[in-house]
Each structure stands twice: as structure tokens, then as C-alpha cells.
Amino acid sequence: MMSEMANVTSAEQMEFINNAEEYWQGSAKHGNAKERANKKIVAKWAESAMVADYLLPLLEHNSAKVRLAAAAHLLNYSEKEKAIEVLRDLVDHPSLIGSSADAVLRIHKISVTP
């Protein structure tokens, strides 16, 4: 069961969202820095067993970039099946988002199709 906290966007969720959006802007170095920042945020949530509480709501975010980032991180935690569903939906996205979702699934040795 998700906590009441998940119904409100926290400052850390906003930072995660901003990093996910900015990952795609600028150089590879810039993108890698944004991804490292998100890994630190997720690690902090993991310390308090709150990863799913914070990432599950982001699987429904308006931005495909945010959904991709949340799903990719969530693959390593308890709600893996929901993350896989989101990634499979994103595979057909008409940009690098689609090929990135495909790559994430393949890296984790998960079928792109159900």
C-alpha cells in the first residue's frame, strides 16, 4: 500500500522530474550528471524503503522522459512489473525515448513484447 506521501509531489520528486527532463538537453556529460543525481535520489529513497512510494506516481507523469526514468529505476525494486509495462508502452514512442526504453528492457534481459 502506498503512503499518503505519494499523493503529494515532494521536493525530491520534483528534482528527479527536472533531472529526467534535463537529461535529454545538452551534452552527454550533462545528461550523465543528471542521471547520477537521480541515482543518488533513488538511493536515498531506498534507504527508507520508499522507492515505490516516490516512483510509482511518476509512471503516470505527462512526460515520457519522466516515465522512462522512473520505470528504468523502478526495475531494480519491488514494482518491477509496473515498470516493465510502462517501458513496453514507451518502446513505440517516436523519438529516442522509444529506443531508450527498448535498450533498458534488453539490458535487463526482459522481452520487449509481453
Buried (B, 14 or more C-beta within 10 A) or exposed (E): EEEEEBEEBBEBBEBBBBBBBBBBEEEEEEBEBBBEBBEEBBEEBBEEEBBBBBBBBBBEBEBBBBBBBBBBBBBEBEBBEBBBEBBBBBBEBEEEBBEBBBBBBEEBEBEEEE
